[in-house]
Amino acid sequence: MKKSNAVSLSGLAIAASAVFAPTAAHAQSSVTLYGILDAGITYVNNAGGAHQFKFDDGISYGNRIGFKGVEDLGGGLQAVFVLESGFHVGNGQYAFGGAEFGRQAYVGLKNNWGTLSLGNQLDMTEEFVYLYNISAWASGYAIHQGDFDRMNGDRLPNSVKFLSNDYAGFSFGGMYSFGNTAGDFHNKSAWSVGARYEHSAFNMGAAYTQLNNPYGIYAFDPYAMIGTRTFLGKPTVSVDPATGAVTDLYSSSSFPVDEQGALAVGAAYTIGKVMLSGDFTYTTIKGLGETSHMQVYEAGASYTFTPALMLYGGYQHTRFEGNHWNQGSLGLHYLLSKRTDVYISGDYLRASDGVNAVIGYSFTPSTSNTQTDVRIGMRHSF
């Protein structure tokens, strides 16, 4: 990840966009090839009851290769497109359910007002709030529990989206995702709105995203996602009375959720070499005639020792259906160059008694209410 000397959230956003569209001199009409490769070794203290050493990739940054194009149409109007594929370095297979361009695929028009685009696109929670998930800058595993609040940088398919340009530090956007279900306009549809403001050392963002009948890669498998044995009043696992073995009831067929609505707000402030960051999310999940709410409180900071050495740390507190989770994350990143860095990171999660802890929906749930991981990895962008 390319980071600037000014330790600010805007700096993180610039860093993320830098690997998305590397700095280069472009003509008014151009196509850019870009990508990220991230790989490393992870240790987990309890994955289904056993220690685990695993090769894992796309953790600090999601692996990708993409094409970004712009054509000058005259009069301040441009045609733009992005085709971006996610994949796994370990086996070369596509991520995002096997979709060839699962990370992004859109075409649109851009002018002095903003960009209107159509396709598979990042939602407004990603555009305006996800960068405040400071724990995930420390450790890519440290997304919010189950990603119920969509703070992991998620997409909406079949969408029409408008994203404004920056107006004196203020930007905004909205989008609608078509469900494409014959006879039912509402089914599998989604929408998202958000805004962000930045002034000097301070910035903040807010967004709301709602999915109706979430499906595909966003379908619910509650036990694998957050380790609870009940969800919306229904059991999520069966337990063998003789051996105590746990069987996930929704590993092959998703839990029926009617509506998932997530409100997210975040802010950051830079003081010298320190960036302070925090966020709050409130997610409502409806299904089977029941409604539950998840609240996530997060705070953390980053510190730049030198332009090449950065430390990130974050703490999350989560509440859902009478259970709670507390998680701490740390990560140290060292830049070998502007495009290559190595890092070490770790997470510790403690959940309520009776919950099988699982960090970031990334491992097999623990057989206890705690789980710990340590990772060493490297990232290269081009």
Beta strands, then each sheet from edge to edge (+ up, - down):
strand 1: 30-47
strand 2: 50-57
strand 3: 64-74
strand 4: 77-86
strand 5: 104-110
strand 6: 114-122
strand 7: 155-164
strand 8: 170-177
strand 9: 190-199
strand 10: 202-212
strand 11: 230-231
strand 12: 234-235
strand 13: 237-239
strand 14: 246-248
strand 15: 259-271
strand 16: 274-287
strand 17: 290-306
strand 18: 309-320
strand 19: 323-335
strand 20: 340-351
strand 21: 370-381
sheet 1: 2+ 1- 3+ 4- 5+ 6- 7+ 8- 9+ 10- 15+ 16- 17+ 18- 19+ 20- 21+
sheet 2: 11+ 12-
sheet 3: 13+ 14-
end
